[in-house]
Amino acid sequence: MEKKYKVLEDKLNKLTLKQSKKPNTNTQFYPRVINETKIEFSNEEIAMLNKRLKYNLSHKKTYWLSNLAFKAENAIMLLPTHEQDYLRYQVAQNLHILYKQQKEQHTKPQQRSTYEYKIINQIKGKLKKGKAMITKADKGNSIIIIICIEEYNKKVNTFIANNNFHKTNDNITKKLQ
């Protein structure tokens, strides 16, 4: 039995040594945001852009819970009268749960959402001032490209000119419909 325990202990020691060593990988990832303009962005703005184009801000209006209750009551009024009381009770319970959750988390999400709005407005201001735009990258491993509007229009026009596109005067939507 001692021999078996000794073998198991040796195996365990070897495994822990293997897993405690950090691999020597110098993996370099592509940046998510490529800035092709002279506009400088702060670290907070780059972090917001790194959240990608479809990021949803978690901001809720001040009286969203009251508005939700009014909308639910309007929907309940359209139902048959024998179902209304039960659904009002169910909605009231769910609204009470949402109210408790809102009360517990009241300060932090509001501060975070206003901070995110502030950063987004800073990005918009810089883009407007620098006559630039944000576009989705179609090639490479990056996601967002910040590019001047004039340069973007030039690239689109050269793409159209170099790929033998022809402008037609016919409107084929009538034929398709």
C-alpha positions in Angstrom: 0.0 0.0 0.0 2.8 2.4 0.8 4.3 1.8 -2.6 1.0 2.7 -4.3 0.7 5.9 -2.3 4.3 6.8 -3.1 3.6 6.3 -6.9 0.4 8.5 -6.7 2.2 11.2 -4.7 5.0 11.3 -7.3 2.5 11.6 -10.1 0.7 14.4 -8.3 4.0 16.3 -7.7 4.8 16.0 -11.5 1.4 17.3 -12.4 1.6 20.3 -10.1 5.1 21.2 -11.4 3.8 21.1 -15.0 0.8 23.2 -14.2 2.7 25.8 -12.1 5.0 26.7 -15.0 3.7 29.5 -17.1 4.0 29.0 -20.8 6.3 31.2 -22.8 3.9 32.4 -25.4 4.3 35.8 -26.8 0.9 35.9 -28.6 0.1 39.2 -30.0 -3.6 39.9 -30.7 -4.8 42.3 -33.3 -6.3 45.5 -32.0 -10.0 45.8 -32.1 -9.9 49.5 -32.9 -7.8 50.9 -35.7 -7.5 54.7 -35.8 -6.5 55.9 -39.2 -6.9 59.6 -38.3 -4.9 62.1 -36.3 -7.6 62.2 -33.6 -6.3 61.1 -30.2 -8.6 59.1 -27.9 -8.3 58.6 -24.2 -8.0 55.2 -22.6 -11.6 55.4 -21.5 -12.8 56.2 -25.0 -10.7 53.3 -26.5 -12.2 51.0 -23.8 -15.7 52.1 -24.9 -14.9 51.5 -28.5 -13.5 48.1 -27.7 -17.0 47.1 -26.5 -17.9 47.0 -30.2 -20.6 48.7 -32.3 -23.6 46.8 -30.9 -22.9 47.5 -27.2 -26.1 48.5 -25.4 -26.0 51.1 -22.7 -27.8 50.1 -19.5 -29.5 53.5 -19.0 -33.1 53.6 -17.9 -35.2 56.7 -17.7 -36.2 58.0 -14.3 -39.9 56.9 -14.3 -39.5 53.7 -16.3 -41.2 51.6 -13.6 -44.3 53.8 -13.5 -44.5 53.9 -17.2 -44.3 50.1 -17.3 -47.1 49.9 -14.8 -49.3 52.2 -16.9 -48.6 50.2 -20.1 -49.4 46.9 -18.3 -52.7 48.4 -17.0 -53.6 49.5 -20.6 -52.9 46.0 -21.9 -54.9 44.4 -19.1 -57.9 46.7 -19.8 -58.1 45.1 -23.3 -58.5 41.6 -21.8 -61.8 40.0 -20.8 -63.0 41.1 -17.4 -62.8 37.7 -15.7 -59.0 37.6 -16.5 -58.1 41.1 -15.4 -57.9 40.8 -11.6 -55.6 37.8 -11.8 -53.3 39.5 -14.2 -53.2 42.7 -12.2 -52.1 40.7 -9.2 -49.4 39.0 -11.2 -48.2 42.3 -12.6 -48.2 43.9 -9.2 -46.0 41.2 -7.8 -43.5 41.5 -10.7 -43.4 45.3 -10.4 -42.8 44.9 -6.6 -39.8 42.6 -7.3 -38.5 45.1 -9.9 -38.9 48.0 -7.5 -36.9 46.2 -4.8 -34.1 45.4 -7.4 -34.1 49.0 -8.5 -33.8 50.3 -4.9 -30.9 47.9 -4.1 -29.0 48.8 -7.2 -30.0 52.4 -7.5 -26.7 54.3 -7.3 -24.2 52.2 -9.3 -25.9 51.6 -12.6 -27.1 55.2 -12.9 -23.6 56.5 -12.3 -22.1 54.0 -14.8 -24.6 54.7 -17.5 -24.2 58.5 -17.2 -20.4 58.0 -17.3 -20.8 55.9 -20.5 -23.0 58.5 -22.1 -20.4 61.1 -21.3 -17.7 59.1 -23.0 -19.9 58.4 -26.0 -20.6 62.1 -26.4 -16.9 62.9 -26.1 -16.2 60.4 -29.0 -19.0 61.9 -31.1 -17.6 65.4 -30.5 -14.1 64.4 -31.6 -15.4 62.6 -34.7 -17.5 65.6 -35.7 -14.7 68.0 -35.1 -12.2 65.8 -37.0 -14.7 65.0 -39.8 -14.3 61.3 -39.2 -16.5 58.3 -38.9 -16.5 54.9 -37.3 -17.0 51.9 -39.6 -17.0 48.2 -39.3 -13.8 46.6 -40.7 -14.5 44.2 -43.5 -11.0 42.8 -43.8 -8.4 41.8 -41.2 -9.0 40.8 -37.6 -10.0 44.2 -36.3 -13.6 45.2 -35.7 -13.7 49.0 -35.8 -11.9 51.4 -38.0 -11.9 55.2 -37.4 -11.4 56.9 -40.8 -11.9 60.4 -42.3 -15.1 60.7 -44.2 -13.3 62.1 -47.3 -10.9 59.1 -47.4 -13.8 56.7 -46.9 -15.6 58.2 -49.9 -12.5 58.0 -52.0 -12.1 54.3 -51.1 -15.7 53.5 -52.0 -15.4 55.4 -55.3 -12.2 53.6 -56.3 -13.7 50.3 -55.4 -16.7 51.0 -57.6 -14.4 52.2 -60.4 -11.9 49.3 -60.3 -14.5 46.5 -60.2 -16.3 47.3 -63.5 -19.6 48.4 -61.9 -22.0 50.0 -64.4 -24.7 52.5 -63.4 -28.1 51.6 -64.9 -30.9 54.0 -65.6 -33.5 51.3 -65.3 -35.3 50.7 -62.0 -35.7 47.0 -61.7 -37.7 47.0 -58.5 -41.0 47.2 -60.4 -40.0 44.0 -62.3 -39.1 42.2 -59.1 -42.3 43.2 -57.3 
